[in-house]
Every structure is written in structure tokens, then in C-alpha cells.
Amino acid sequence: MAGEGVTGIFKIPELKNRILFTIGMLFVFRIGSHIPTPGVNSVVLSEFFRSMQGTMLSMFDMFTGSNLSQATIFALGIMPYISSSIIIQLLSVVVPTLEKLKKEGEAGQRVITRYTRFGTVILASIQGLGISFWLESLQPSAGMMVVSEPGWSFRIMTVITLAAGTSFLMWLGEQITERGIGNGISLIIFAGIVADLPVAIIQTIQKISIGELNAVIMVVILVMMLVVIAGIVFFESSQRRIPIHHAKRQVGRRQFAGPQTHLPLKLNTSGVIPPIFASSLIMFPATFASFIPPEQAPWMASVLDFLRPGQFGYEVLYVGMIFFFCFFYTAIIFKPSDVADNLKKSGGFIPGIRPGKPTMEYIDRVLSRITFTGACYLAIVCVIPDILVAWMNVPFLFGGTGLLIVVGVGMDTLSQIESHLVMRSYDRFVKRGSLRGRR
């Protein structure tokens, strides 16, 4: 069973193949992270990014797994796909055609997925064109340009390369979700963040050794990270269980009490989606603002400073978007009206609450309260560490958002592995004939 531990994973062929497939796809992702975009001097660009630590570009680079700072074919990462998903989900609320497709089950979902893919290619092409102009304007070192031969040939090549890289990552994530273990898109972001850890640790040790970073401050940050991780694990596994009773059953002359179950409502129903969505939406205008030369629009410098992690304006906007996406995404994936209808059809009820509309209103009220609590937890986890890290001048951007994604995705993946182990053990339990009828 699940207690077999790690050794039990490799005793189940299907689960072993899924895990190996996932590792193989992530390995392909890391290989692509070392393929440079044609025409870009990655050494000069890396020096520029080292001078931009703690800015919006640094956070965007974290989500891409340092692909942007190295100008690889995956420089845009998976963010255009996430942005396209946000746009399609928002439109599905106001566009009747999309709303109808959502209700058509698997067939409708395939059409929505196709629209999301088209949107991803369009957004990646637009962002790729913006990045090509931005790269041409950079001159971090005296006499050295990031792009040696600027012009439309470089721009078109960059658009094609970056859009193709994002499209490949989108396909890679879908393959992991379908044939591997865990959510493919989340695992790609997870792999990108974790891949930067060894470099960040080496940089931190070097800064401590030369006295640029106080060792006591580093210990405080490590303790803070452990506390945040413990808090994430606690809140991600917390549930509000609503008791469910079922009507009594009459069998002959005897009356049997109905089974008693519960309806589990997770404290954080939306998972790591709100901070990812919020970050991608904030980064979208901030990235375009950084592409415009300061001499053409001096006010853009103020916008970039306003949207820099650790600044008051950025954190307020970030918290507001986290709250919005917590309620928005929860409303999309969990509908109290459907739950109330299913309970009524199955003869279930909540003690003290009448079936039908009162049950729906009660579930909606409870869900709204715990979603608010979950949004507060996400805001604290994502914002407070980022502010402290910015104030303490830590040489890497691995605040609460990164921790939440890493821990959340890790817990979700381990949960799916455990589910496979339990299901396999149950199948084996039945096949062995442990349940035998009376003779």
C-alpha cells in the first residue's frame, strides 16, 4: 500500500513509467534551456541581468528558469500560455459561446483548449517581437551590444524562435499532464525555479565569504523560509468538512439509518493558480514598459519602479490580484448549486439546512469565508517574504511566491503518486481474492 514508500513506486509498472516519462520531459526542458536564440550575445545579456537583481525582470527570469537572462529558445517560458488561459477563462464568463462550450463536457473543453493554444501563439509572437526590439536597444557594456546585427531579419528570427519555444513548452506540459504524473505546466515552472537553486546557493556562499552578506541575516532568512514552508504545508492540507447525512432506508420491516459522510472544502481551493496568474498579469505590462527606451518615455521609469517587487505599489496590486483570482478561480472550479442539486438527488442533506436553495446558499457562504481565509494566507506567504528578502538585499529572488509554487506543486505531485499507490494496492487486494463470499 502507500506505506510501501519509495520502493513501492517502482514495483508498479504504470506508475514507474509515468514518473520516468515526467522526468524525461523535464530533462528535455532543461536541455532546451541551454539552446541560445540566434544573434544574441548571452554573456553580455547575463551581465545586464546581474545588475537588475530584485526588479521585475528578475522575477520574470525566475519564472522562466533563467531562460530569459540566457536568451534561450525558452526565454518566454510558459507565461504566454498562462496569460492566454486567463484571458479565455475571463471571456468564458461574459461570452455566451465560450460559456456554452464549458458546459459541453470533454468536446467543449477540446475547443477551449484549441482557442487557448491559438492565443498562446499570438501572445508569444507579440512578446517575442517586443523582446527583439528591447534586446536591440540594450548596451550594458561599453562598446558591446547584446545583438550584433540588429534589423528585421533578427526580429523575425527571434519571434519565430521564441514563439516556437513557448509552443513546445505548452505541448510538453500537456504531455506530462496526460502521460506523466502531476500538472505539466506547474511542473515546468517548478523545474525552472528549482534549477536555479544550486547557482543561488553558490552565490550566497561567495557573498558571505567576502563579507558582502551578513551570515546572521542569511540564517534568519533560512529560518523564515522553513517557517513559510511549514505554514504552506499546514494550510494546503487544511479542510473545512461539512457533515452530510442521508435519508433512512426501509428494508422490509426494519429501518436503517443512512450513511454519514462529509463534504471536504479545501482552505485553498485554487492552489498555486492565484499567485501565478497575478504575477503573469503584472509582468505583462511591466515587461512591455521595460522594452521602451527611457528617452522616448521618461514616465516609464516611474512605472517600472512602481511595479518592482518589494515596492508598496507592486505589493498592493499583487495582493489585490491574489484575492481576485482566489475567488474567481474557486467560482469556476466549484459550483455550490451543482453540489446542492447532487445532494438533493442522492437523498443527502446538511443537518439543520433544508435541501435545495438553502443548502446552496449555506455552502456558498462557507466557501466564501474559507476562500477569504485562504486568500489572506496566500497574500501573507507571497508578500511578506518578498518584502523581507528585498530589504535584506538577498542575491537571489526566491521569496514566498517561489516557495509556494515549489511546495504546492511538490505536494500535489506526491498526492497523485500516493493515489496511484493506494489504487494499485486496492486492485491487488481484490485480485488476490481477499474478499470471498459465504459458501
C-alpha positions as CSV (number, residue, x, y, z in Angstrom):
1,M,0.0,0.0,0.0
2,A,1.1,3.6,0.4
3,G,3.2,2.6,3.3
4,E,5.5,0.7,0.9
5,G,7.2,4.0,0.4
6,V,9.6,4.8,-2.4
7,T,10.3,1.2,-3.2
8,G,6.6,0.6,-3.9
9,I,6.7,3.2,-6.7
10,F,9.0,1.1,-8.8
11,K,7.0,-2.1,-8.3
12,I,4.1,-0.6,-10.2
13,P,4.9,-0.6,-13.9
14,E,2.3,2.1,-14.9
15,L,3.3,4.5,-12.1
16,K,7.1,3.9,-12.8
17,N,6.6,4.7,-16.4
18,R,4.6,7.8,-15.7
19,I,7.3,9.1,-13.3
20,L,10.1,8.2,-15.7
21,F,8.2,9.9,-18.6
22,T,7.8,13.1,-16.4
23,I,11.5,13.1,-15.5
24,G,12.4,12.6,-19.2
25,M,10.2,15.5,-20.3
26,L,11.6,17.8,-17.7
27,F,15.1,16.8,-18.8
28,V,14.2,17.8,-22.3
29,F,13.0,21.2,-20.9
30,R,16.4,21.6,-19.2
31,I,18.3,20.7,-22.4
32,G,16.3,23.3,-24.3
33,S,17.3,25.8,-21.6
34,H,20.8,25.7,-23.0
35,I,20.0,26.3,-26.7
36,P,20.6,30.1,-27.4
37,T,18.5,32.3,-29.5
38,P,20.4,33.1,-32.8
39,G,22.1,36.5,-32.9
40,V,22.1,37.3,-29.2
41,N,25.3,37.7,-27.1
42,S,24.2,35.8,-24.0
43,V,27.3,36.7,-22.0
44,V,26.6,40.5,-22.2
45,L,22.9,39.9,-21.5
46,S,23.7,37.8,-18.4
47,E,25.8,40.7,-17.1
48,F,22.9,43.1,-17.6
49,F,20.5,40.8,-15.6
50,R,23.0,40.5,-12.8
51,S,22.7,44.3,-12.4
52,M,18.9,44.0,-12.4
53,Q,18.5,41.8,-9.3
54,G,15.4,42.5,-7.4
55,T,13.5,44.0,-10.3
56,M,10.5,42.8,-12.3
57,L,12.9,41.4,-14.9
58,S,14.5,39.3,-12.2
59,M,11.1,37.9,-11.2
60,F,10.2,37.2,-14.8
61,D,13.5,35.4,-15.2
62,M,12.8,33.3,-12.2
63,F,9.5,32.0,-13.7
64,T,11.3,31.2,-17.0
65,G,14.0,29.2,-15.2
66,S,16.8,31.8,-16.1
67,N,16.0,31.3,-19.8
68,L,15.4,35.0,-20.3
69,S,18.7,36.1,-18.9
70,Q,20.5,33.5,-21.1
71,A,18.4,34.3,-24.2
72,T,17.5,30.7,-24.9
73,I,14.7,29.4,-27.1
74,F,12.5,29.1,-23.9
75,A,13.1,32.8,-23.0
76,L,9.4,33.5,-22.7
77,G,8.8,30.4,-20.6
78,I,5.2,29.2,-20.2
79,M,3.8,32.6,-19.2
80,P,2.1,33.3,-22.6
81,Y,0.1,30.1,-22.1
82,I,-0.9,31.1,-18.6
83,S,-1.9,34.6,-19.8
84,S,-3.9,33.0,-22.7
85,S,-5.6,30.7,-20.2
86,I,-6.5,33.7,-18.0
87,I,-8.0,35.6,-21.0
88,I,-10.0,32.6,-22.2
89,Q,-11.4,32.0,-18.7
90,L,-12.3,35.6,-18.2
91,L,-14.0,35.7,-21.6
92,S,-15.9,32.5,-20.8
93,V,-17.8,34.4,-18.1
94,V,-19.0,37.1,-20.4
95,V,-19.1,35.5,-23.9
96,P,-22.1,33.1,-24.2
97,T,-20.4,30.9,-26.8
98,L,-17.5,30.1,-24.6
99,E,-19.8,29.6,-21.6
100,K,-21.8,27.1,-23.6
101,L,-18.7,25.3,-24.6
102,K,-17.7,24.9,-21.0
103,K,-20.9,23.1,-20.3
104,E,-20.5,20.6,-23.2
105,G,-18.0,18.5,-21.3
106,E,-15.0,17.0,-23.0
107,A,-15.9,18.1,-26.5
108,G,-16.3,21.7,-25.4
109,Q,-13.1,21.6,-23.4
110,R,-11.2,20.5,-26.5
111,V,-12.4,23.5,-28.4
112,I,-11.5,25.8,-25.5
113,T,-8.0,24.2,-25.4
114,R,-7.6,24.9,-29.1
115,Y,-8.5,28.6,-28.5
116,T,-6.0,28.7,-25.7
117,R,-3.3,27.3,-27.9
118,F,-4.0,29.9,-30.6
119,G,-4.0,32.7,-28.0
120,T,-0.6,31.4,-26.7
121,V,1.0,31.6,-30.1
122,I,-0.4,35.1,-30.7
123,L,0.8,36.4,-27.3
124,A,4.2,34.7,-27.7
125,S,4.6,36.3,-31.1
126,I,3.8,39.8,-29.7
127,Q,6.0,39.4,-26.7
128,G,8.8,37.9,-28.9
129,L,8.7,41.0,-31.2
130,G,8.8,43.3,-28.1
131,I,11.8,41.3,-26.7
132,S,13.6,41.6,-30.1
133,F,13.3,45.4,-30.0
134,W,14.3,45.5,-26.4
135,L,17.4,43.3,-27.0
136,E,18.5,45.6,-29.8
137,S,18.3,48.7,-27.6
138,L,20.4,47.1,-24.8
139,Q,24.1,48.1,-24.5
140,P,25.1,47.1,-20.9
141,S,28.9,47.2,-21.6
142,A,30.9,49.9,-23.3
143,G,31.2,49.1,-26.9
144,M,29.4,45.8,-26.7
145,M,25.8,45.2,-27.9
146,V,23.6,42.3,-27.0
147,V,22.5,42.0,-30.6
148,S,25.4,42.2,-33.0
149,E,23.3,42.5,-36.2
150,P,20.0,44.3,-35.5
151,G,17.3,44.6,-38.0
152,W,14.1,42.9,-39.3
153,S,15.9,39.6,-40.0
154,F,16.9,39.3,-36.4
155,R,13.4,40.4,-35.2
156,I,11.6,37.9,-37.4
157,M,14.0,35.1,-36.4
158,T,13.5,36.0,-32.7
159,V,9.7,36.0,-33.0
160,I,9.7,32.6,-34.7
161,T,12.2,31.1,-32.2
162,L,10.6,32.3,-29.0
163,A,7.0,31.5,-30.2
164,A,8.1,28.0,-31.2
165,G,9.9,27.6,-27.9
166,T,6.7,28.5,-25.9
167,S,4.6,26.3,-28.1
168,F,6.9,23.4,-27.5
169,L,6.7,24.0,-23.7
170,M,2.9,24.1,-24.0
171,W,2.9,20.8,-25.7
172,L,5.5,19.4,-23.2
173,G,3.2,20.4,-20.3
174,E,0.2,18.8,-21.9
175,Q,2.1,15.6,-22.5
176,I,3.2,15.5,-18.8
177,T,-0.3,16.0,-17.6
178,E,-1.7,13.3,-19.9
179,R,1.0,10.7,-19.8
180,G,3.1,11.6,-16.8
181,I,2.4,12.5,-13.2
182,G,1.2,15.8,-11.8
183,N,0.3,19.1,-13.6
184,G,2.6,19.6,-16.5
185,I,2.5,23.4,-16.7
186,S,3.1,23.7,-12.9
187,L,5.9,21.2,-13.0
188,I,7.7,23.1,-15.8
189,I,7.6,26.3,-13.6
190,F,8.7,24.1,-10.6
191,A,11.7,22.7,-12.6
192,G,12.7,26.2,-13.7
193,I,12.7,27.6,-10.1
194,V,14.5,24.6,-8.6
195,A,17.1,24.6,-11.3
196,D,18.3,28.0,-10.1
197,L,18.8,26.8,-6.5
198,P,22.4,25.5,-6.9
199,V,23.6,28.8,-8.5
200,A,21.8,30.8,-5.8
201,I,23.4,28.8,-3.0
202,I,26.9,29.2,-4.6
203,Q,26.4,33.0,-5.0
204,T,25.2,33.3,-1.4
205,I,28.2,31.4,0.0
206,Q,30.5,33.6,-2.0
207,K,28.9,36.8,-0.8
208,I,29.1,35.6,2.8
209,S,32.8,34.6,2.4
210,I,33.7,38.1,1.1
211,G,31.6,39.9,3.8
212,E,29.0,41.3,1.3
213,L,26.2,39.4,3.0
214,N,25.9,39.0,6.8
215,A,25.8,35.4,7.9
216,V,23.3,36.2,10.7
217,I,20.9,37.7,8.2
218,M,21.2,34.6,6.0
219,V,20.4,32.3,9.0
220,V,17.3,34.5,9.7
221,I,16.2,34.1,6.1
222,L,16.7,30.4,6.2
223,V,14.6,30.1,9.4
224,M,11.9,32.3,7.8
225,M,11.9,30.0,4.7
226,L,11.4,27.0,6.9
227,V,8.5,28.7,8.8
228,V,6.9,29.6,5.5
229,I,7.3,26.0,4.2
230,A,5.7,24.6,7.3
231,G,2.9,27.1,7.0
232,I,2.3,26.2,3.4
233,V,2.1,22.5,4.2
234,F,-0.3,23.2,7.0
235,F,-2.7,25.4,5.1
236,E,-2.6,23.4,1.9
237,S,-3.7,20.3,3.7
238,S,-6.4,22.1,5.8
239,Q,-10.0,21.4,5.1
240,R,-13.5,22.5,6.3
241,R,-15.6,19.4,6.5
242,I,-19.4,19.9,6.2
243,P,-21.3,16.9,7.6
244,I,-23.6,15.2,5.2
245,H,-26.4,12.8,6.3
246,H,-28.5,10.6,4.1
247,A,-32.2,9.7,4.5
248,K,-33.1,6.5,6.4
249,R,-33.7,3.3,4.3
250,Q,-36.6,0.9,4.8
251,V,-35.7,-2.7,4.2
252,G,-38.7,-4.9,4.9
253,R,-39.9,-4.1,8.4
254,R,-36.5,-2.8,9.5
255,Q,-35.4,0.8,9.2
256,F,-31.7,1.5,8.7
257,A,-30.0,4.9,9.3
258,G,-28.5,6.5,6.2
259,P,-24.7,6.7,5.9
260,Q,-23.0,9.8,7.4
261,T,-20.2,11.4,5.2
262,H,-18.8,14.9,4.9
263,L,-18.1,17.4,2.1
264,P,-14.5,18.4,2.2
265,L,-13.8,22.1,1.3
266,K,-10.1,22.9,1.0
267,L,-9.0,26.1,2.7
268,N,-7.1,27.0,-0.5
269,T,-9.2,25.6,-3.3
270,S,-7.4,27.4,-6.1
271,G,-3.9,26.1,-5.1
272,V,-1.0,28.0,-6.6
273,I,-3.0,29.4,-9.5
274,P,-3.7,32.9,-8.0
275,P,-0.1,33.9,-7.4
276,I,0.9,32.5,-10.8
277,F,-1.9,34.3,-12.6
278,A,-1.3,37.5,-10.6
279,S,2.4,37.5,-11.3
280,S,1.9,36.9,-15.0
281,L,-0.6,39.7,-15.4
282,I,1.6,42.2,-13.5
283,M,4.6,41.1,-15.5
284,F,2.8,41.5,-18.8
285,P,2.6,45.4,-18.7
286,A,5.8,45.7,-16.8
287,T,7.7,43.7,-19.4
288,F,6.4,45.9,-22.2
289,A,7.2,49.0,-20.2
290,S,10.8,47.8,-19.9
291,F,11.1,47.5,-23.7
292,I,10.5,51.2,-24.3
293,P,13.7,53.3,-24.1
294,P,13.7,55.8,-21.2
295,E,14.5,58.8,-23.5
296,Q,11.3,58.1,-25.5
297,A,9.0,57.9,-22.5
298,P,10.6,59.1,-19.2
299,W,7.5,58.3,-17.3
300,M,8.1,54.6,-18.0
301,A,10.9,54.6,-15.4
302,S,8.3,55.5,-12.7
303,V,6.0,52.7,-13.9
304,L,8.8,50.2,-13.7
305,D,9.8,51.4,-10.2
306,F,6.1,51.2,-9.1
307,L,5.9,47.6,-10.4
308,R,9.2,46.4,-8.8
309,P,8.9,43.5,-6.3
310,G,9.2,44.8,-2.7
311,Q,7.7,48.2,-3.5
312,F,4.5,49.3,-1.9
313,G,2.6,49.8,-5.2
314,Y,3.6,46.4,-6.6
315,E,2.7,44.5,-3.3
316,V,-0.8,46.2,-3.1
317,L,-1.5,45.4,-6.7
318,Y,-0.2,41.8,-6.2
319,V,-2.4,41.3,-3.1
320,G,-5.5,42.6,-4.8
321,M,-5.0,40.3,-7.8
322,I,-4.4,37.3,-5.5
323,F,-7.7,37.9,-3.8
324,F,-9.5,38.4,-7.1
325,F,-8.1,35.2,-8.6
326,C,-8.8,33.2,-5.4
327,F,-12.5,34.0,-5.6
328,F,-12.6,33.9,-9.4
329,Y,-10.9,30.5,-9.9
330,T,-12.8,29.0,-6.9
331,A,-16.1,30.1,-8.6
332,I,-15.0,28.4,-11.8
333,I,-14.0,25.0,-10.5
334,F,-16.5,24.7,-7.6
335,K,-20.2,25.4,-8.1
336,P,-22.3,25.2,-4.9
337,S,-25.5,25.0,-7.0
338,D,-24.3,21.7,-8.6
339,V,-23.3,20.3,-5.3
340,A,-26.7,21.1,-3.7
341,D,-28.5,19.5,-6.7
342,N,-26.4,16.3,-6.4
343,L,-27.1,16.1,-2.7
344,K,-30.8,16.5,-3.2
345,K,-30.9,13.8,-6.0
346,S,-28.9,11.3,-3.8
347,G,-31.1,11.9,-0.7
348,G,-28.3,13.7,1.2
349,F,-28.7,16.8,3.3
350,I,-26.8,19.0,5.7
351,P,-28.1,18.7,9.3
352,G,-30.3,21.8,10.1
353,I,-30.3,23.0,6.5
354,R,-33.2,22.5,4.1
355,P,-32.3,20.8,0.7
356,G,-32.2,22.8,-2.5
357,K,-31.5,26.6,-2.5
358,P,-30.9,26.9,1.3
359,T,-28.2,24.2,1.0
360,M,-26.6,26.0,-1.9
361,E,-26.6,29.3,0.0
362,Y,-25.1,27.7,3.0
363,I,-22.3,26.0,1.0
364,D,-21.6,29.3,-0.8
365,R,-21.4,31.2,2.4
366,V,-19.0,28.7,4.0
367,L,-16.9,28.6,0.8
368,S,-16.7,32.4,0.6
369,R,-15.4,32.5,4.2
370,I,-12.7,29.9,3.8
371,T,-11.7,31.4,0.4
372,F,-11.2,34.7,2.1
373,T,-9.1,33.0,4.7
374,G,-7.2,31.1,2.0
375,A,-6.6,34.4,0.1
376,C,-5.2,36.0,3.3
377,Y,-2.8,33.1,3.7
378,L,-1.7,33.3,0.1
379,A,-1.1,37.0,0.3
380,I,0.9,36.7,3.5
381,V,3.0,33.8,2.2
382,C,3.7,35.6,-1.1
383,V,4.2,39.2,0.0
384,I,5.9,39.2,3.4
385,P,9.0,37.1,2.4
386,D,9.4,39.1,-0.8
387,I,9.5,42.3,1.2
388,L,12.0,40.9,3.7
389,V,14.2,39.5,1.0
390,A,14.2,42.9,-0.8
391,W,15.1,44.8,2.4
392,M,17.9,42.3,3.3
393,N,19.4,42.5,-0.2
394,V,19.5,38.8,-0.8
395,P,21.4,37.9,-4.0
396,F,18.5,35.8,-5.4
397,L,14.8,36.2,-5.8
398,F,13.3,33.2,-4.1
399,G,10.6,34.7,-1.9
400,G,7.2,33.5,-0.9
401,T,5.9,33.1,-4.4
402,G,8.7,30.7,-5.4
403,L,8.3,28.8,-2.2
404,L,4.6,28.5,-2.6
405,I,4.9,27.1,-6.1
406,V,7.7,24.7,-5.2
407,V,6.0,23.3,-2.1
408,G,2.5,23.4,-3.6
409,V,3.4,21.6,-6.8
410,G,5.5,19.1,-4.8
411,M,2.6,18.3,-2.5
412,D,0.2,17.9,-5.4
413,T,2.6,15.6,-7.3
414,L,3.2,13.5,-4.2
415,S,-0.5,13.3,-3.6
416,Q,-1.1,11.9,-7.1
417,I,1.7,9.4,-6.6
418,E,0.1,8.3,-3.4
419,S,-3.3,8.0,-5.1
420,H,-1.7,5.6,-7.7
421,L,-0.2,3.5,-4.9
422,V,-3.4,3.3,-3.0
423,M,-5.4,2.4,-6.1
424,R,-2.9,-0.2,-7.1
425,S,-3.0,-1.8,-3.7
426,Y,-6.8,-1.9,-3.7
427,D,-6.7,-3.6,-7.1
428,R,-4.2,-6.1,-5.9
429,F,-6.3,-6.7,-2.7
430,V,-9.4,-7.6,-4.9
431,K,-7.4,-9.7,-7.3
432,R,-5.9,-11.8,-4.6
433,G,-9.4,-12.9,-3.6
434,S,-9.2,-11.4,-0.1
435,L,-13.0,-10.8,-0.3
436,R,-14.8,-14.1,-0.5
437,G,-18.5,-14.8,-0.4
438,R,-20.1,-17.2,2.0
439,R,-20.4,-20.8,0.9
